[in-house]
Amino acid sequence: MTAKIRDVLRSLQAFPAELPPFDAQSAPEDPVSLFLSWLTDAARDKIIGAHAMTLATADAAGRVSSRVLMCRDVDEAGRWYFASDAASGKGRDLAANPYAAASFYWPQHGRQIRIRGEAVSAGTEASAADFLARPPASRAAALVGNQSEPLDDPAEFDEAFRRSRTDVDANPGLVAADWTLYALSAEVVEFWQADPRRRHIRLQYLRTAGTWTMRLLWP
């Protein structure tokens, strides 16, 4: 069985035959500009979930967890934003250890972006604004709470969601108490472009004292 699985895995195609070009020598001086350029390419080509990123956190004991969530915003200061309940697993991890890593992966373009830095709350006002910008059903689901806790009966969630949706419809300004918009301030950002000849390109941005420097890495 193991051999058959290995054969299947090795037979899978990783990238399409045609990949977009990437001239690292002409890359912009800051990673945000390059990220937005690649994101625009992904949106133009209708890559589903182009705004999805994998977020990795670690608890106080160093045990690592990862999950996929949606990037909510990016600013010129080099901060990538995401949101969650502060009482969730990721919220508890960040309270104990604020350092996190995020990655975007667009296989249709053979592109990957890796980000590392400190993730902290963007503040109460920004968190509330993010929450209220979500669709009513998403707000209701967030208000249910108990994320990642054991669920004995799916009917319990259905009933809790029904009550939360009623609350949202009755009070459109209602905000979940622990809802938090986090800002991941990048210290390192790496752009990876696949090449059909396996001459993959890796361009890394490092931030020191507020200034970005670039360097190529061996593939």
N, C-alpha and C positions, 0 to 999 in steps of 0.2 A: 504493500500500500504506500509506504514512504517513497519508494522509487517512482511509482506512478505519479504521485503528487509532485515530486521533484521534476519529472519530465514535463508535466503540465505547466508548472511555474516557469520553466526555462523556455517553453514554447510561446509564451505570451509576448505580444508586442508591447514594448515600452513606450515608443513614440512613433508618430507618423513619419513617413519617408521624407516629407518636406517640412522643414523647420524654419522659423524666421531667423534672419541674420542678427548678429549682435556684435557691434564694433566697440569693444571695451575702451579703446583708446579715445573715442569721442564721447564717452559717457559723461553726464553732467557731474558737477562738483559735489552735489548732495544726493543722498539716496532717495529722498522723497520724490524728487523730480523724475528719477528713473522708475521708481515704483509706480507713479501715476501714469507714466508712458506705457509701461507693461500692462497695467490694469486697464487702460484705455484700449489697448490691443485686444485683451481678453474680452472686454465688453463688446467691442466691435464685432468680434467673431462669435459672439453669443455663447461663450463658455459658461455652462451652468455652474452656479456656485462660485463664481470668480471672486466673490467677496468673502468666501469661507476661509478660515485660517485655523490651523491646529495650534492650540495653546498648551504648553507644557509648564507645570508648576511643581514645586516640591514642598512637602510639609517640614516641620521643624526637625524631623529625624532624617530628612534627606530622601524620603520615598517619593518617587516621581509619578505624576499622573498626567495624562494628556487627553484632550477632547477637541472636537471641532466646533467652532462657533463662528459668528459673523463679525467681521470688522465693521465698526460703526462709523469711523471717521479717521482721517489722517491729517495732520497739520504740518505747517512749514517748519516747525520746531523739531520735527522728527519724532512725533508721538503718534502711536497707533492706538486706537480706542476700541474697547470692547466692553460689554455690560454683563452683569450677573448679580445674583443675590449674594450679598456679603456672607450669608450664613451657609452658602453652598460649599461643596468640597473645594472648589477653586478659590472661593472667597476666604475660607479658613486657611488654605495654603498660603495665600498672599498676605494674610495678616501675620503669619508666622515667618514667612520668607518672601519678601516682595520681588525677588528676582525671578524672571520668567523668560520663556522663549516662545516665539511664534513662527509659523511657517506657512507660506502659500505655495500651492502646487497646481500648475496648469499643464497637464500632460500633453494636451493638444498642441501646445507651443514648445514643449520640452523645457519649461521654465519653472524654477523654484526660487523662492525668496525666504531667507532665514533672518530672524530678528532676535536680538537678545538685549535685555535691559531690565530696569526696575519698573514695576507696575504699581501705581498708587491711585487712590480715588481722585477723580477729577472735580470732586466737590458736590455738595448737596444740590445746588441749583442745576448744575449740568446733568446730574444723575436723574433728577426729576424730569427735566426736559427730554432726556432720552426715553424715559419710561412712557411719558405721555405721547411721544411720537410713534409708539408701537401700535399695531392694530388692536382693537378691543379684545379679541380672543387671546392675543399674546399677553396683554395686560392681565386678563383674568387668570391665565395659566400661571403667571408669575405671582399673583396674589394668593394662589392656593398654597404656595410654600412647600415645605417638607422635601425639597429636592434631594434626591439620592437616598432618602430614607426608605426602609422596607414598606412595601404596599401589600397588605393582606388580601384585599379584594378590589379589583378595578372599579367596582361600583362606588367605592368610597371616594375615589378621585372624581368620578363622574358627578357625584353629588356636591363635592367641594367646588368643582369647576362651575357647576350650575349656580351655586350661591355667589361665587366670585363674579361671574358674568352679570348677575343681577345687580351686584354692587357697582360694577363698572358702568353699566347702563344708567343706573340711578345717579351716579356721581362721576362724571367724566374726568374730573380733576383728581381723582383718587390715585395716590402713588404708594407702591409697596414700600414699607418702612426700610427694608434692608437693600433695596435696589441700588446698585452702584455702577456708575460709569467709570471704568478704569482707563488710565492713560499709561501705555507702555512706552517709556522714554528710551529710545534705541541707543545703545552704546556701540553695537556692532550690527551691521546689516550686510548680508551676502546675497549676491545675485548669481544664479547658476543657470547657464544656457546649455542645453544638450546639443551635441553635434553628431550627425549620422556617422562620421568617421571616428567617433569617440574622442575627438579633440574638444572636450567640453570646456567651457569658459566659466571661470569663477572669479568674480570681482567683489572684493570686500571693502566696505567703508568702515572706518574706525573713527569714533568721536573722542577727542582729547581736548579738555578745556573749552568745549563748545565749538571746536573746529573739526571738520571732516577731512580725513585723508583717505586716499584710495590705494589699493594694491591688488595685483593679480595673485591668485593662488594656484598651485598645481592642481590639476583636475583629479 
